[in-house]
């Protein structure tokens, strides 16, 4: 199993490699938008729907990978096999997700992938 940081680095390096082979140097920009919700203190209930949000205000003009993916992590371990959302435009700034049937805990994070991975603050999921 990889930690969020390790997968973020791997994802970032793969995105850079892909961009390097496909785009001229002048148009390569990596976009790492900060996740704004969920935030510290957030509590989600299994089965409920929530909008994961991120700040797109500093998006570069040219983004190497605009296809987003949202993954749930617990204790720093990503569940890449079951993304909460995928295939959406990273510039949307939000995507609705359904909270999966997972064990309750206070150490969940959301990881947003596009060009790179960016994770939310830890939050709680309850039954």
Steps between C-alpha positions, in 0.01 A plus 500: 500500500618852424443808713321806361828687471671215311210464257486875453868504408460203266193657338682831463803338337286297260305811404824690435641216292182476294489875451867511402442261216177661378532876539757765415690630802333843483147368570565258788337611825414279796181588687477400868174654627454494878204296627266731694235244606500278690700690758610430858194441717284373213286194574356288222247220546521178297253514210469880495598723207748788523669744265877468511629849416834647400632845411543559126577873525871457420463257211767548232398571142633165379444193719667172405222275636149636554336164577432478873467212742395505868623222729429430867793427730504370856805540716701608197408187297322571171212291366599531132287200406175686581526870410208710623495690168704496180506639148383852586654836403743608775397862436143436625609572859258246647362152452225318687596169661314235696662396828580129467425236763828517690604449861442810715812702565651843560798464267343521154618736227396571145770498234436696181695390194534688174848616415611413849353374826381731773338379820246650736529542873406193706128462565260249656270240346224348718237230449 
